[in-house]
Amino acid sequence: MHRGPVTPGVEDENSEGRLIDMDTEGRDLDFIFPGMWASSLTGLYDQDVTLAEGMYRAYHNYMETYTSVAPDRLKSSLQVPGADPEWAISEIKKWANSKWVAAVWIHLPPGLPVDDPDLEPVFATMNDLDLPLVHHSFFMEPPYFPGYQDIWGNSVVARTAAHPWGAARLCAYLILSGLFDKYPNLRAGVSEVGHGWLPNWVIRLGFNKSYAQGLTPKLKYTPLEYVQMGRFRCAAEPFEGALMTEACVKILGEDCLMHQSDYPHGQSFFPDTAREVMEWDFWGNFSPEALEKHMYGNAASFLRMA
């Protein structure tokens, strides 16, 4: 929870206030996700996808203005609908060279898997432009997370399960589809989904791919190796703690996890989030570069900023 006040209005138009808070906490760069409205617009796709496209276009214009005070420090992603690949490609090409653009978030409506052949031209465009795919899960609006009808009515369970379940499914299909092999510049990252689940998931995924042979394309690497290579990266939530983070780095390597502040939301420890993570005593067990990668390097290279 916050340990100090956040400058008012930073989630609206006060980007200069955000820079003040960034300097207070020692954050060189902020990658900014839009609110839950961006993903909930998938509920409109079957009625009129152009309504969502208008909102996404407005967000892009807004971010162009919001980040203009420091475009080298304030970054975000392009919002595009999976239901309209042609528009998505056009919008990606339009904004790809803008300084604030560091990734693409493809919003998938229910029933559209990330490896659907209709999305191949979108991934080809992202590959050519060196733009990664990002995902930020929610739990109480469409597109609903896997298993959302099986929670038995407890919102705590829903919130706990929604974020890692959605990210785990995305991770599995990106790897098993062979998209990472087909598009060498393609990489994906997930945020606010936890990170402790990831080692177990990719190890199990690798075993089951080997056990149920012939059901997926032949891959160049194992699921664990794709993650260790940094093709699939995960933002690390500080509340999961030092023991969990150390275990993840031991298994996944030093090129997977990216520091997540969750600023300006109440779950962050602002202004102490970065300092708390940097003071964990296990960093000396890894290479001299491990802490720098976790706090900056992995995110910077993922978001084409390094």
ZIKANOR-V211147 format. One record per backbone hydrogen bond with DSSP energy under -0.5 kcal/mol. NH is the residue of the N-H (numbers start at 0). CO is the residue of the C=O. If there is no record, write none. Layout:
NH/CO  NH/CO
This chain:
2/269  3/269  9/6  11/8  12/8  13/8  14/12  17/13  18/14  19/15  20/16  21/17  22/18  23/19  24/20  25/21  26/21  27/25  29/72  31/29  31/74  37/34  39/35  40/36  41/38  42/39  43/40  44/41  46/43  47/43  48/44  50/47  51/47  52/48  53/49  54/50  55/51  56/52  57/53  58/54  59/55  60/56  61/57  62/58  63/59  64/60  65/61  66/62  67/64  68/65  69/66  72/69  73/69  74/29  74/72  75/99  76/31  77/102  79/77  79/104  81/106  83/80  87/83  88/84  89/85  90/86  91/87  92/88  93/89  94/90  95/91  97/94  100/97  101/75  101/99  102/75  103/131  104/77  105/103  106/79  106/104  107/105  108/106  111/108  112/110  115/112  118/115  119/116  121/118  122/118  123/119  124/120  125/121  126/122  127/123  128/124  129/125  129/126  130/125  131/101  131/129  132/186  133/103  134/188  136/190  147/144  149/146  150/147  153/150  154/152  157/153  158/154  159/155  160/156  161/157  162/158  163/159  164/160  165/161  166/162  167/163  168/164  169/165  170/166  171/167  172/168  173/169  174/170  175/171  176/172  177/174  178/173  179/173  181/177  182/178  183/181  185/182  187/230  188/132  189/232  190/134  197/194  199/195  200/196  201/197  202/198  203/199  204/200  205/201  206/202  207/203  208/204  209/205  210/206  211/207  212/210  214/211  216/175  225/221  226/222  227/223  228/224  229/226  230/225  231/225  232/187  233/255  234/189  235/257  236/234  237/235  237/259  239/236  240/237  243/239  244/240  245/241  246/242  247/243  248/244  249/245  250/246  251/247  252/248  255/252  257/233  258/293  259/235  264/261  267/264  271/268  275/271  276/272  277/273  278/274  279/276  282/279  284/281  285/282  289/286  292/288  293/289  294/290  295/291  296/291  297/292  298/292  299/295  300/296  301/297  302/298  303/300  304/299  305/299
